């Protein structure tokens, strides 16, 4: 009986080719030259993830059989006793995605074939059109449509609006202030203008980013109904899921949720109750490909679709993992896309490409992507205290970012 291939080493690569800190895991094996890569990017707490990998998961996993992905995932999840938090989930995901990459290389098959094979050749993507005014947002949408995109997210300003002058109390602390009432007014006017400019054929999306109080969120979902959005994203915070029942009773605006989910009870609840239409978890935050494929199957059974989180703080390796899930799952809806730089493509050979609004990968074994470690080392992470997550309401009180 042949000896199993085992985990020989786990490396954590931190790099920042753009504005976002990335964490990539490289799992080395006992078979010379065989390794896999995975995404463990939780950019706001990247060093905590690196420590979890280096000090806890690595010593626990060295010597284990790489073929036993499910067992490794299950045991990694319970070994720390407390579970389903973003730090540990991302750490587990980095290993999990790397093991799927290894299994594909061993089988000489891309991961989507391991999952069951393609049901589509390319994945529809949506891109982000933002600007300080409604006119500029509409112009950006028009540019994207001319490039072949059919799904575009529209945002006037940053999350929470244009961030204009907000009257503050005397002595109020600094922070990323926003006015929820002004945000609602500006956004509705922007959507009306954009829809009038681009017509009904373009699929428009919008991200509330949990910036509204629940009762205001219900009203906002009703207010945007005439603009026929493809979906309204993160209307509520995970702590306020029960309010989705009221939204459902008031309007037919399609809803997307999941970016901040960590625990399976969160996505199971909205799936079983059909409270949303799209699940858009951050695949590394939920623990990797192993739980994501199960969730996609569950979504299909309940008539929901996937729209995995895919901004710049998903690493290129994570984007490749998203695409394999997209190509395989009949529950796929649309994929968020961040439009990589030339440096991203150089640092991560095999990074998927968009053509005429569709995302395409390659048929290389595994995830089909790698990392140039020498180049990655030239772009070390830059530690900063995040400003945009220090959100505040007009009276200075802390708010969800």
PyMOL commands that set and color helices and strands:
alter all, ss='L'
color gray80, all
select helices_A, chain A and resi 43-61+69-79+86-107+111-115+134-146+180-198+214-223+225-227+238-250+264-272+289-301+316-328+342-347+373-377
alter helices_A, ss='H'
color red, helices_A
select strands_A, chain A and resi 7-15+22-29+35-39+123-131+151-156+176-177+203-207+231-233+255-257+278-279+305-306+335-336+353-355+358-360+391-392
alter strands_A, ss='S'
color yellow, strands_A
deselect
rebuild
show_as cartoon
